Amino acid sequence: MRRRSGRMKKSELIHYRLQAMLREHTFSDLEYLGKRKSYNSGEMEHWYSIGGNEVPVDSIEELESVEE
């Protein structure tokens, strides 16, 4: 969903980054769960399982790369 100004919401940008990561790599602790109502905003948002925690994308503040 785009804002009236034509800019994308931060949560959408994070969703697209996560989707790109899932396409390019295999993660045992990251899975896309689909769209559901967010407990954060009350709007329909994309949800992910991250490390066993179900999280709406609008609750993710930033993404960092961690190399092991």
C-alpha beads as a LAMMPS data file, in Angstrom:
LAMMPS data file: protein, C-alpha beads

68 atoms
67 bonds

1 atom types
1 bond types

-500.0 500.0 xlo xhi
-500.0 500.0 ylo yhi
-500.0 500.0 zlo zhi

Masses

1 110.0

Atoms # bond

1 1 1 0.000 0.000 0.000
2 1 1 1.349 3.385 -0.934
3 1 1 0.703 6.572 0.950
4 1 1 -1.004 9.463 -0.783
5 1 1 2.369 11.142 -1.286
6 1 1 3.412 8.176 -3.449
7 1 1 5.949 7.012 -0.881
8 1 1 5.935 3.457 0.381
9 1 1 5.377 2.676 4.043
10 1 1 8.478 1.588 5.969
11 1 1 6.806 -1.756 6.729
12 1 1 6.384 -2.426 2.998
13 1 1 10.050 -1.726 2.332
14 1 1 11.037 -4.127 5.106
15 1 1 8.651 -6.751 3.689
16 1 1 10.257 -6.442 0.223
17 1 1 13.743 -6.726 1.743
18 1 1 12.738 -9.844 3.674
19 1 1 11.225 -11.373 0.525
20 1 1 14.466 -10.713 -1.380
21 1 1 16.455 -12.322 1.438
22 1 1 14.214 -15.406 1.354
23 1 1 14.617 -15.693 -2.438
24 1 1 18.398 -15.414 -2.325
25 1 1 19.209 -17.444 0.804
26 1 1 17.976 -20.306 2.962
27 1 1 17.146 -19.503 6.573
28 1 1 16.109 -22.045 9.172
29 1 1 14.691 -19.306 11.426
30 1 1 12.880 -17.035 8.931
31 1 1 9.552 -17.871 7.301
32 1 1 6.813 -15.824 5.633
33 1 1 3.406 -16.501 7.224
34 1 1 1.063 -14.397 5.075
35 1 1 -1.138 -11.406 5.866
36 1 1 -3.015 -10.966 9.130
37 1 1 -4.250 -8.131 11.288
38 1 1 -1.342 -6.524 13.120
39 1 1 -1.478 -6.121 16.880
40 1 1 0.722 -3.038 16.395
41 1 1 -1.337 -0.985 13.919
42 1 1 -4.612 -2.908 13.652
43 1 1 -4.153 -3.031 9.854
44 1 1 -3.582 -6.056 7.631
45 1 1 0.185 -6.602 7.481
46 1 1 2.637 -9.264 6.341
47 1 1 3.739 -11.615 9.129
48 1 1 6.984 -13.536 9.549
49 1 1 8.215 -16.213 11.896
50 1 1 11.612 -15.004 13.097
51 1 1 13.474 -17.280 15.463
52 1 1 10.192 -18.968 16.397
53 1 1 8.400 -15.660 17.107
54 1 1 5.464 -14.572 14.946
55 1 1 5.952 -10.884 14.134
56 1 1 3.984 -8.441 11.953
57 1 1 6.284 -6.568 9.586
58 1 1 5.170 -3.211 10.993
59 1 1 6.767 -4.198 14.309
60 1 1 10.199 -4.708 12.739
61 1 1 12.196 -1.521 13.185
62 1 1 15.279 -2.409 11.126
63 1 1 17.141 -5.268 9.471
64 1 1 20.779 -6.038 10.100
65 1 1 23.063 -8.618 8.561
66 1 1 24.737 -10.898 11.054
67 1 1 27.479 -13.108 9.721
68 1 1 28.425 -16.189 11.680

Bonds

1 1 1 2
2 1 2 3
3 1 3 4
4 1 4 5
5 1 5 6
6 1 6 7
7 1 7 8
8 1 8 9
9 1 9 10
10 1 10 11
11 1 11 12
12 1 12 13
13 1 13 14
14 1 14 15
15 1 15 16
16 1 16 17
17 1 17 18
18 1 18 19
19 1 19 20
20 1 20 21
21 1 21 22
22 1 22 23
23 1 23 24
24 1 24 25
25 1 25 26
26 1 26 27
27 1 27 28
28 1 28 29
29 1 29 30
30 1 30 31
31 1 31 32
32 1 32 33
33 1 33 34
34 1 34 35
35 1 35 36
36 1 36 37
37 1 37 38
38 1 38 39
39 1 39 40
40 1 40 41
41 1 41 42
42 1 42 43
43 1 43 44
44 1 44 45
45 1 45 46
46 1 46 47
47 1 47 48
48 1 48 49
49 1 49 50
50 1 50 51
51 1 51 52
52 1 52 53
53 1 53 54
54 1 54 55
55 1 55 56
56 1 56 57
57 1 57 58
58 1 58 59
59 1 59 60
60 1 60 61
61 1 61 62
62 1 62 63
63 1 63 64
64 1 64 65
65 1 65 66
66 1 66 67
67 1 67 68
